[in-house]
């Protein structure tokens, strides 16, 4: 597939935060129902990670595109998010996460899956090249 982006991706329109939040709630409910019927084979626990703007750079055919995505969940092995358009599985990327001390950490990853969610929004998951400690990025609730 030819790389559809130029140097930086420009998304037409802006994601409506309330719509994104509703969709994430719906996806979480569906996921919980699915897990009750068919237990997950995941090795790592997924944690809610509702970060409105996560920056990532995708690389394909020697070209880079910077995207801003909306976080859904985070685990030691990957990140789930929503994006206003499809991403090709197997695409290399570098995710910019901000730890609890406010420092940027860049994690290399590969797009593991991409599914249509609603309208032009797609549910995307990336698998990190190396495991991370989610506690560095998520405040303990309680």
PADREN-320213 format. One record per residue: z, x, y of N, C-alpha, C, O in turn. Coordinates in steps of 0.05 Angstrom, whole numbers, padded with zeros to 5 digits, always signed. Each point is the difference from the previous one (the first is absolute). Example, Ala and Ser with C-alpha at 12.3 -4.5 7.8 and 13.67 -1.06 7.14 Angstrom:
<recs>
+00156+00264-00114+00000-00018+00024+00000+00018+00024+00013+00021+00000
-00027-00028+00021+00001+00016+00024+00014-00015+00022+00004+00010+00022
</recs>
This chain:
<recs>
+00000+00017-00024+00000-00017+00024+00000+00018+00025+00015+00019+00002
-00032-00026+00017-00001+00015+00025+00025-00005+00016+00010-00022+00000
-00001+00043+00014+00025-00003+00016-00007-00018+00023-00017+00007+00017
+00031-00030-00014-00007-00020+00020+00012+00006+00028-00006-00015+00018
+00022+00035-00015+00013+00005+00025-00012+00024+00015-00012+00018-00013
+00016-00017+00038-00007+00024+00016+00026+00016+00002+00018-00002-00017
-00015+00019+00038+00023+00017+00002+00026-00016+00001+00019+00009-00014
-00017-00031+00028+00024-00016+00000-00007-00029-00004-00019-00010+00012
+00034-00003-00028-00006-00028-00005+00010-00017+00023+00023+00003+00010
-00039-00021+00000+00007-00018+00021+00000-00028-00013-00021-00010-00009
+00044-00002+00008+00003-00026-00012-00004-00021+00022+00013+00000+00021
-00031-00019-00026-00005-00022+00019+00023-00019-00002+00008-00008-00022
+00004+00001+00044+00022-00018+00000+00026+00014-00008-00001+00024-00007
+00022-00037+00010+00026+00011-00007+00013-00017-00021-00002-00024+00001
+00016+00037-00019+00014-00015-00021+00023-00016+00013+00015+00011+00016
-00013-00036-00023+00021-00017+00010+00025+00006-00017+00000-00005-00024
+00021+00016+00037+00024+00009-00015+00013-00023-00016+00008+00004-00022
-00007-00028+00034+00012-00023-00014-00017-00006-00025+00011-00007-00021
-00037+00008+00024-00018-00006-00024+00004+00021-00021+00002-00006-00024
+00000+00031+00032+00005+00022-00019+00027-00004-00015+00002+00003-00024
+00019-00010+00040+00026-00004-00012+00000-00023-00020+00011+00002-00022
-00025-00024+00029-00002-00023-00019-00015+00008-00025+00008-00008-00022
-00029+00023+00025-00016+00008-00023+00017+00019-00018-00002-00002-00025
+00017+00020+00037+00017+00018-00016+00021-00016-00015+00005+00006-00024
+00007-00026+00037+00019-00017-00014-00013-00014-00024+00012-00001-00021
-00036-00009+00025-00014-00014-00021-00006+00019-00023+00003-00007-00023
-00012+00031+00029-00007+00020-00020+00025+00009-00015-00001+00003-00025
+00024-00001+00039+00025+00008-00014+00009-00022-00019+00009+00006-00022
-00012-00031+00031+00008-00023-00017-00018+00000-00026+00010-00003-00022
-00036+00007+00026-00018+00000-00023+00006+00023-00019-00001-00003-00024
+00008+00026+00036+00007+00023-00016+00026-00005-00017+00001+00008-00023
+00018-00020+00036+00025-00006-00015-00005-00020-00022+00011+00003-00022
-00027-00023+00026-00007-00019-00021-00015+00014-00023+00006-00005-00023
-00024+00022+00030-00015+00015-00020+00018+00017-00017-00003+00002-00024
+00022+00012+00037+00018+00018-00014+00019-00016-00019+00008+00011-00021
-00002-00035+00028+00017-00016-00018-00016-00008-00025+00012-00001-00022
-00038-00004+00025-00016-00007-00023-00008+00024-00016+00000+00000-00025
-00008+00021+00039-00010+00025-00013+00015+00024+00012-00007+00009+00022
+00028+00000-00035+00015+00023+00011-00018+00023+00007-00019+00006-00014
+00025+00007+00036-00016+00022+00011+00004+00026-00017+00021+00005-00011
-00043+00010+00009+00002+00026-00013+00004+00022+00021-00002+00024-00007
+00007-00031+00031+00004+00020+00022+00025+00017-00007+00020-00009-00010
-00023+00035+00016+00022+00019-00005+00018+00002+00024+00024+00006-00003
-00034-00012+00027+00015+00003+00024+00004-00027+00014-00018-00016+00000
+00042+00012+00010+00006-00024+00015-00014-00001+00026-00001+00020+00015
-00010-00043-00008-00013-00004+00026+00021-00011+00020+00015-00018-00008
-00015+00029+00032+00019-00009+00021-00016-00013+00022-00021+00009+00007
+00032-00031+00005-00014-00011+00023-00003+00021+00021+00018+00015+00006
-00042-00014+00006-00006+00020+00021-00018-00013+00021-00024+00004+00000
+00036-00021+00017-00015-00016+00019-00004+00015+00026+00010-00008+00021
-00025+00029-00022-00007+00016+00023-00026-00010+00011-00020+00000-00014
+00019-00009+00040-00023-00013+00011-00024+00019+00004-00023-00008-00003
+00028+00034+00008-00022+00018+00005+00005+00026-00014+00017+00017+00007
-00032-00013-00028+00001+00025-00016-00028+00013+00004-00020-00013-00005
+00020+00037+00014-00025+00015+00004-00007+00015-00026+00016+00012-00013
-00042-00014+00006-00010+00016-00023-00028+00009+00005-00015-00014+00014
+00008+00036-00026-00027+00011+00003-00013-00001-00027+00010+00011-00020
-00033-00025+00018-00015-00001-00025-00022+00020+00001-00012+00005+00022
+00006+00008-00044-00022+00020-00001-00019-00008-00023+00008-00004-00023
-00033+00003+00030-00021-00006-00020-00025+00013+00009-00008-00002+00023
-00005+00016-00042-00026+00014+00006+00003+00018+00024-00019+00002+00017
+00042+00012-00014+00004+00019+00021+00005-00012+00028+00002+00014+00019
+00001-00040-00018+00005-00013+00026+00028-00012-00001+00010-00010-00020
+00003+00010+00043+00027-00011+00003-00001-00025+00017-00017-00003+00018
+00034-00016-00024+00004-00024+00016+00030-00005+00002+00014+00000-00020
-00005-00005+00045+00028-00006+00004+00004-00030+00000-00014-00014+00015
+00033+00005-00031+00006-00029-00002+00028-00005+00009+00018+00017-00003
-00013-00041+00013+00027-00009+00004+00004-00024-00019-00015-00019+00001
+00035+00021-00018+00005-00021-00020+00028-00012+00004+00017+00012+00014
-00012-00034-00027+00026-00014+00002+00014+00001-00027-00009-00010-00020
+00032+00024+00019+00015+00005-00024+00011-00025-00014+00008-00019+00013
-00008+00021-00040+00012-00022-00016+00023+00011-00017+00022-00011+00001
-00027+00033-00016+00021+00011-00017-00005+00030-00004-00022+00010+00004
+00044+00003-00012-00001+00029-00004+00016+00007-00025+00021-00011-00005
-00032+00029-00011+00014+00010-00024-00002+00030+00000-00013+00012+00018
+00025+00001-00037-00002+00029-00002-00028+00009-00005-00008+00022+00008
-00008-00040-00020-00027+00008-00008-00022-00011+00018-00023+00007-00004
+00029-00026+00022-00022-00011+00016+00009-00019+00022+00023-00005+00004
-00043-00006+00010+00003-00017+00022-00018-00024-00003-00024+00003-00007
+00035-00027+00012-00016-00025+00001-00002-00009+00029+00019+00001+00015
-00043-00010-00007-00004-00008+00028-00023-00020+00002-00015-00005-00020
+00013-00007+00043-00022-00018+00006-00019+00014+00020+00009+00015+00017
-00035-00021-00020-00019+00013+00017-00022-00021+00006-00007-00016-00017
-00004+00017+00041-00021-00019+00008-00027+00010-00010-00018+00006+00016
+00015-00006-00042-00026+00008-00012+00005+00014-00027+00022+00010-00005
-00043-00009-00011+00003+00013-00026-00001+00030+00001-00012+00012+00018
+00026+00001-00037-00001+00029-00003-00008+00006-00029+00008-00014-00018
-00025+00034+00014-00010+00006-00026+00021+00015-00017+00012+00020+00009
-00008-00030-00033+00019+00014-00019-00010+00029-00004-00024+00005-00001
+00044+00013-00001-00006+00028-00004-00004+00016+00026-00003+00024-00001
+00004-00038+00024-00003+00014+00025+00025+00017+00006+00022-00011-00002
-00026+00035+00010+00023+00018+00007+00010-00008+00028-00015-00008+00017
+00041+00011-00014+00012-00006+00026+00025+00017+00005+00011+00011-00019
-00003-00011+00043+00026+00013+00008+00015-00020+00017-00009-00009+00021
+00033+00001-00031+00016-00020+00013+00021+00013+00017+00013+00020-00008
-00010-00030+00033+00021+00010+00018+00024-00018-00001-00001-00023+00010
+00022+00032-00023+00025-00015-00001+00019+00013+00020+00000+00024+00005
+00018-00041+00007+00020+00010+00018+00027-00003-00013+00008-00023-00008
+00007+00045+00004+00025-00002-00014+00022-00011+00019-00005-00005+00023
+00029+00001-00034+00021-00013+00015+00010+00017+00024+00013-00010+00018
-00020+00036-00018+00007+00018+00022-00023+00000+00021+00002+00014+00020
-00023-00030-00024-00022-00002+00019-00021+00022-00003-00017+00002+00017
+00019+00013-00038-00020+00022-00005-00023-00010-00017+00004-00016-00019
-00028+00025+00025-00023-00008-00015-00002+00016-00026+00006+00024+00000
-00014-00037-00021-00005+00013-00025-00027-00010-00010-00005-00024-00001
-00013+00043-00006-00026-00008-00009-00001+00003-00031+00007+00021-00011
-00017-00042-00002+00000-00001-00029-00029-00006-00009-00012-00020+00008
+00001+00038-00024-00027-00004-00011+00001-00022-00021+00019-00001-00016
-00040-00015+00014-00001-00022-00019-00029-00007-00006-00019+00011+00011
+00016-00030-00029-00026-00011-00008+00002-00030-00001+00020-00011-00010
-00040-00003+00020+00000-00029-00002-00002-00008-00029-00019+00006-00014
+00041-00020+00005+00001-00008-00029-00012-00028-00004-00012-00004-00021
+00016-00014+00040-00012-00026-00003-00003-00013+00027+00013+00007+00019
-00031-00027-00018-00005-00015+00025-00010-00028-00009-00019-00003-00014
+00034-00017+00023-00007-00028-00007-00001-00017+00025+00016+00004+00019
-00035-00023-00018+00000-00018+00023+00026-00016+00000+00010-00008-00021
+00002+00003+00044+00025-00014+00002-00004-00027+00014+00006-00021-00011
-00017+00022+00035-00005-00025+00015-00018+00007+00024+00005+00019+00015
-00026-00034-00012-00019+00006+00021-00011+00028-00003-00009+00007-00022
+00010+00009+00043-00009+00027-00002+00022+00020-00008-00005+00024-00003
+00030-00034-00001+00022+00017-00008-00002+00007-00030-00006-00017-00017
+00011+00043+00011+00000+00009-00027+00027+00013-00006+00013+00013+00016
-00004-00017-00041+00024+00012-00010-00008+00026-00013-00016+00000-00019
+00027+00022+00028-00008+00027-00009+00025+00015-00010+00022-00003+00011
-00026+00019-00032+00021+00017-00010-00011+00028-00002-00022+00004-00011
+00038+00016+00020-00008+00028-00003+00021+00013-00018+00024-00006+00001
-00033+00025-00017+00017+00016-00017+00003+00027+00012-00020+00014+00005
+00045-00005-00001+00005+00026+00012-00006+00022-00020+00003-00003-00024
-00013+00026+00034-00005+00023-00017+00026+00012-00010+00001+00012-00022
+00021-00015+00037+00026+00010-00008+00020-00021+00007-00003-00015+00019
+00024+00013-00035+00021-00020+00004+00016+00006+00026+00003+00023+00007
+00006-00044+00006+00017+00003+00023+00027-00014-00006+00003-00013-00020
+00016+00016+00038+00026-00014-00002-00001-00022+00021+00002+00005+00024
-00006-00031-00034-00001-00022+00019+00024-00002+00019-00003-00011+00022
+00026+00020-00031+00024-00002+00017-00002+00016+00025+00015-00004+00019
-00034+00023-00017-00005+00015+00024-00013-00017+00022-00001+00008+00023
-00011-00031-00032-00016-00016+00019+00010-00028+00003-00008-00014+00019
+00027+00005-00036+00010-00027+00001+00030-00001+00003+00014+00013-00015
-00005-00028+00035+00029-00002+00004+00012-00016-00023-00011-00021-00008
+00034+00029-00002+00014-00015-00020+00010-00026+00012+00011-00001+00022
-00016-00021-00037+00009-00026+00010+00028-00005-00011+00008+00009-00021
+00007-00023+00037+00027-00006-00009+00021-00002+00021+00023-00005-00007
</recs>
